[in-house]
Amino acid sequence: MKNFASLLLGLVLLFVHLGARAQGVMTFEKDTHDFGNVAEGTMATHEFRFKNTGTQPIVIANVQASCGCTTPDWTKTPVLPGKTGIVKAMYSSAGRPGVFNKTVTVTSNAATPSTVLSIKGNVLDKGQVKSTLTPAQLALSPRLTLDRAAHDFGKMEAGQQPSARFTVKNTGKQELVLSQLTSSCNCVGYKNTPAPIKPGQSGTIELIYGQRQIGQMSDVVTISSNDLTGDAKLTLKANVVRDLNGTSMMKENGVAVPFK
């Protein structure tokens, strides 16, 4: 009876051990990617490929980037044993010249529940890139052309966020990718993320203006892109008042009158 109990215990431990080993194993082709030199304004993208070398399906729960400048994506469906999946890392180089070294952390139900992948490279500003290109190569660059260089919102209330639409045409030879907006007031943004514009085609961008300072305002906005000839600039103007209620008063020739 004692021998039978020992045998039974041994079988139980064996099954537990085998069950613990029945997991997916995430085997990456590599865990580091070096982009080398990257032209500022481009989205540096790399797909890390892995194979499930285990015995159970792998489900990726989350992929967390080390900074907001890196946007991850990944295979959302279960990766069966023997099959492959991807983890995509995309680094936005707009406005970030210089060396970068970022990580993405992959969390899954694999035998190793957390895996860290790394991307690195060196972002060259447009002046550096331009100096390395021949006239023929530079002629292949996308070209950003705006339908107008300024927009006047007229009278607006501080705290409001009016928007203005601009037509952007790509008069270059490659796909135009718009990236970040910069302004001295830090009060301008895209209403929606602009889609890439193919050569010879046009697209519409909508800018939100959140100026809160009172008075006649004029803010220059820089639109970064992968146009190697330079960034585009436009000016947003407005007469910003505290409020637009009929009870708001201003002095005109020494007499209080409502805003017009």
Salt bridges, closest charged atoms under 4 A:
GLU47 OE1 - ARG49 NH2 3.26
GLU47 OE2 - LYS88 NZ 3.92
ASP73 OD1 - LYS76 NZ 2.66
ASP147 OD2 - ARG148 NH1 3.17
GLU175 OE2 - LYS198 NZ 3.75
GLU206 OE1 - ARG165 NE 3.46
GLU206 OE2 - LYS191 NZ 3.79
ASP231 OD1 - LYS126 NZ 2.49
GLU252 OE1 - LYS260 NZ 3.59
